[in-house]
Amino acid sequence: MLRAMRESSKWIMWVVIVGVGAVFVLYLGIGGGFRGSGGPGTVVDVDGRRYTARDVYRMRQRQEAEYRRALGDGFDPGNDALLDEMAASTLMRMALLAREAEQMGLRASDPEIRSYLKALPGAVDESGGLDQRVITDYAEREYGSVRRFQEALRDELLIKKISRLLAESVAVSEAEARDALLHRQREVQIAFVRFEGSSPLEDLEVSDAEREAFQATDPERVLAAYDERSEEYDRPEQVRARHILVRVPEDADPEAEAAAREQMDAIAKRIGEGADFVDVALEVSEDTGSKEQGGDLGFFPRGRMVKPFEEAAFSLEPGAVSEVIRTTHGLHLIRVEEKRAAMVVPLEDARDEIARDLIRSDKAVEMARARAEALAAAIREGRSLVEAAREAKLPIQRTEPIRHRPDGYVPSLGPAPELLTAAFALTEEKPSSTEIFELRGDEFVLIQLLERTEPAAEEIEALVDVERERLRIERQAQLEQAWIADRRDSLAERGRLFFSLKALER
């Protein structure tokens, strides 16, 4: 039962996330926007239903409140542009649904409107009637005018009606819910053998003729590799430095600042008297990121470090130790280990090296694939993966118990949807697959079923009702999305749809 409760809370989380995803998918499907009849300040216009930046910000605040209620501390507002896009997409969805409801002859009646208004805080007066002053104040504060509020209210009621019609058209049986739960909660554990071709064969000899032939037949790959290795071939001036840090808050009081200065002066004195900088950094530095490396920060260009630190590091000669430097992080002693001058290697000078490296990488992938094919051949001859791998003295790995996941993620292997599907199709009678799964283009994996675990019947029964509702909401969302996309595209073709986020630019 405890597990069932956990699953229920996961489902609530899923509803929120799918709601967000569906809204954003709607915008992504637009391909950046529609151009139609939008006027000044318009973000969305659906056949005359017009929404401005003010409407978007109001919807965004409403959505953020809903996400916080559902996700609590798990909600991170983060990306303003993303939240604006989702809010604007929601308004377009609402406008499309309200328009369709009108086309179907649905109407929002006066009693329905009064019932809605009575739910507003303070909207009911002492006699039980509607307080017009409270409603007017709310409408003008939130929507800019009473007329705008009335339009939004009628649309919202229309949307509820058409959403109910859509919901009534979707049915999920108990059997479907059980099957879905079994599919999602069934677990398998697999053994796998991985052949990696990601490391180039550094010792492979590549002739001039091979390099020239590769450049002639595949110049696009050479150019793409040159662009990918831009940091190597177009390198700014860099410094490799170590540092020792004594942390002091930027707003530290004079006593704390003086104590830190005294501590750092003692450290500087030790180094000045011959103590090894690395040893001292290992002992006293308060930078957890570099302490275990003896204060080593590696190479860095200008613009990576805070200004006082950068100026000191780039002004020192290799081997020199700085004076005490104050930054927002605290007090530093810096020793420069090495300097690299800025360097630009043109494509013409880099072609041979790039071609050689690509040939070596391709050969590594070919060899990995050949080893995987040899193992698959042994399995086809009747041996299990584990037996064949042991005979070939290959390392065998195993996963923890895994479940179906929409993203196809497999622990220890990463995203591998085809492999995950195949793992659940394996049986005790035929536990090893002869299929070679290619991951990321340079890794090849073969798998064997070790164990399959079915969920307990009582656990499934405890979740059937929750699962039916989850599936119903999922299918309703899919139906609504397809329906909306059809109406949206039809209006766009006739120039009756406008969607642009330019009015939101701050």
LINURRA-V229242 format. One record per backbone hydrogen bond with DSSP energy under -1.0 kcal/mol. NH is the residue of the N-H (numbers start at 1). CO is the residue of the C=O. Records with the same first field share a line. If there is no record, write none. Layout:
NH->CO  CO
This chain:
5->1
6->2
7->3
8->4
9->5
10->6
11->7
12->8
13->9
14->10
15->11
16->12
17->13
18->14
19->15
20->16
21->17
22->18
23->19
24->20
25->21
26->22
27->23
28->24
29->25
30->27
31->28
34->499
42->39
43->51
44->51
45->498
46->49
47->496
49->46
51->44
56->52
57->53
58->54
59->55
60->56
61->57
62->58
63->59
64->60
65->61
66->62
67->63
68->64
69->65
70->66
71->67
72->68
74->71
75->72
83->79
84->80
85->81
86->82
87->83
88->84
89->85
90->86
91->87
92->88
93->89
94->90
95->91
96->92
97->93
98->94
99->95
100->96
101->97
102->98
103->99
104->100
105->102
106->101
113->109
114->110
115->111
116->112
117->113
118->114
119->116
120->117
123->120
125->129
128->125
131->123
132->130
135->131
136->132
137->133
138->134
139->135
140->136
141->137
142->138
143->139
149->145
150->146
151->147
152->148
153->149
154->150
155->151
156->152
157->153
158->154
159->155
160->156
161->157
162->158
163->159
164->160
165->161
166->162
167->163
168->164
170->167
177->173
178->174
179->175
180->176
181->177
182->178
183->179
184->180
185->181
186->182
187->453
188->402
189->451
191->448
192->397
193->446
195->444
197->442
202->200
204->201
211->207
212->208
213->209
214->210
215->211
216->212
217->213
218->214
222->218
223->219
224->220
225->221
226->222
227->223
228->224
229->225
230->227
232->229
233->229
234->230
235->343
238->340
239->300
240->338
241->298
242->335
243->295
244->333
246->331
248->329
252->249
257->253
258->254
259->255
260->256
261->257
262->258
263->259
264->260
265->261
266->262
267->263
268->264
269->265
270->266
271->267
272->268
273->269
274->271
275->270
280->276
281->277
282->278
283->279
284->280
285->281
286->245
290->287
291->287
293->290
294->291
295->290
297->241
300->239
304->301
310->306
311->307
312->308
313->309
314->310
319->336
320->317
322->334
325->332
327->330
331->246
332->325
333->244
335->242
336->320
337->240
338->240
340->238
343->235
345->233
350->346
351->347
354->350
355->351
356->352
357->353
358->354
359->355
360->356
361->357
362->358
363->359
364->360
365->361
366->362
367->363
368->364
369->365
370->366
371->367
372->368
373->369
374->370
375->371
376->372
377->373
378->374
379->375
380->376
381->377
382->379
383->378
388->384
389->385
390->386
391->387
392->388
393->390
394->389
397->192
399->190
402->188
408->405
410->414
413->410
414->410
416->408
420->416
421->417
422->418
423->419
424->420
427->430
433->447
437->445
439->443
442->439
443->439
444->195
445->437
446->193
448->191
449->431
450->189
451->189
453->187
460->456
461->457
462->458
463->460
467->463
468->464
469->465
470->466
471->467
472->468
473->469
474->470
475->471
476->472
477->473
478->474
479->475
480->476
481->477
482->478
483->479
484->480
485->481
486->482
487->483
488->484
489->485
490->486
491->487
492->488
493->489
494->490
495->492
496->491
498->45
499->34
500->43
504->501
505->502
